[in-house]
Amino acid sequence: MVTLYVLDVPEFMPIVECARARGGCEIKKFAQGYYRIQAPSEIVLNRKDMKMKPAVWYGLFTGGLIGEIKDWGRDEVRVVGTNKPL
């Protein structure tokens, strides 16, 4: 299982919308000001598809994550589940 925590601010809403459109993700909004996005094996996000500026893109994980960043480039990131100890 991989989990992303996304701050509930307009700049990061494309992450939530992308995960919702992708399918296979469970999305839950919390009153504390964030969303939790979970997927069984991986979450792949594309900066250009989300129309994100680079400065926002590099703050993608501000809310936190449970998983491993497998690939992170200028335009795409892939986060996978892991059983490695923290």
ABEGO torsion letter per residue (X at the ends): XBBBBBBBBAAAAAAAAAAAAAEGBBBBBBAAGBBBBBBAABBBBBAAAAGBBAAAAAAAAAAEBBEBBABBBAABBBBBBBABBX
